[in-house]
């Protein structure tokens, strides 16, 4: 494996967060270019593998490109909880029309906007 010329790396880059999204998600804090100058600060087992597994279970589709095509046809506002713009948005800094919980209406059998449940 090639070694990195750490003298050529701009020190103003550090620290930064590196987010890797794969079968899960990892958030890494990088403090410098040298060996061991990073630490995993957070992450989740929910990532691309979760997407793939849910698609296979819910639709029976096995091909990833077909899954992506189906996702483009859907409307997540039917199943996700959304924040509504109001005067509180100014206090919280969170603007309206912002998804707050994916598949968040799944806990309820009665949903006026939801045709899937």
C-alpha positions in Angstrom: 0.0 0.0 0.0 1.3 3.5 -0.9 2.1 5.8 1.9 0.7 9.3 2.1 3.0 12.3 2.1 1.6 13.9 5.2 3.7 17.0 4.7 1.8 17.8 1.6 -1.6 17.7 3.3 -3.2 21.1 4.2 -3.6 21.1 8.0 -6.5 23.5 7.7 -8.6 20.6 6.5 -8.7 19.1 10.0 -10.7 18.1 11.8 -13.5 17.0 9.6 -16.3 14.4 9.6 -16.2 11.6 7.0 -19.5 9.9 6.4 -19.5 6.5 4.8 -22.8 5.1 3.6 -22.8 1.5 2.6 -24.7 -1.5 4.1 -24.8 0.8 7.2 -23.6 4.3 8.0 -20.4 5.3 9.8 -19.4 8.8 10.9 -15.7 9.2 11.4 -13.9 12.2 12.9 -10.5 12.7 11.1 -8.1 14.8 13.1 -5.0 14.5 10.9 -3.4 12.7 7.9 -1.3 10.3 10.0 -2.0 6.8 11.1 -4.5 6.5 13.9 -5.7 10.1 13.7 -9.3 9.2 13.3 -12.1 7.8 15.4 -15.6 6.5 14.8 -18.0 8.9 16.5 -21.4 7.5 15.4 -23.2 5.4 12.9 -26.2 3.2 12.2 -26.9 -0.2 10.9 -29.6 1.4 8.7 -28.2 2.0 5.3 -28.2 0.6 1.8 -28.5 -2.9 3.0 -31.7 -2.0 4.8 -33.1 -0.4 1.7 -32.2 -3.5 -0.4 -33.7 -5.8 2.2 -37.0 -3.9 2.6 -37.4 -3.6 -1.2 -37.0 -7.3 -1.6 -39.4 -8.2 1.2 -42.1 -5.6 0.3 -42.0 -5.8 -3.5 -40.3 -9.1 -4.4 -38.0 -7.2 -6.8 -34.5 -8.6 -6.7 -32.6 -6.3 -9.2 -31.1 -3.1 -7.7 -31.8 -1.0 -10.8 -35.4 -2.1 -10.7 -35.6 -1.1 -7.1 -34.2 2.4 -7.9 -36.8 2.7 -10.7 -39.6 1.8 -8.3 -38.3 4.3 -5.8 -38.5 7.1 -8.4 -42.2 6.3 -9.0 -43.2 6.4 -5.4 -44.2 9.3 -3.1 -42.7 9.2 0.4 -45.2 11.9 1.6 -47.7 9.1 1.7 -45.9 7.2 4.4 -43.5 9.6 6.1 -44.1 12.2 8.8 -43.3 15.8 7.8 -42.8 19.0 9.7 -45.2 21.7 8.9 -44.0 25.3 8.5 -45.3 27.6 11.2 -44.1 30.4 13.5 -42.2 27.8 15.6 -39.9 27.2 12.6 -38.3 30.5 13.3 -37.5 29.5 16.9 -36.2 26.0 16.0 -34.5 26.9 12.7 -36.2 23.8 11.1 -38.2 24.8 8.0 -41.4 23.3 6.9 -41.7 20.5 4.3 -38.9 18.7 6.0 -39.1 14.9 6.5 -38.9 14.1 10.2 -39.5 10.3 10.2 -39.3 7.9 7.2 -42.2 5.5 7.2 -43.4 7.3 10.3 -47.1 6.8 9.7 -46.6 3.1 9.9 -47.5 3.1 13.6 -51.0 4.2 12.8 -53.7 2.3 10.8 -55.6 5.5 10.2 -53.9 8.1 8.1 -55.8 10.5 5.8 -52.8 11.0 3.5 -51.8 7.3 3.4 -53.1 4.9 0.8 -50.6 2.1 1.6 -51.7 1.2 5.1 
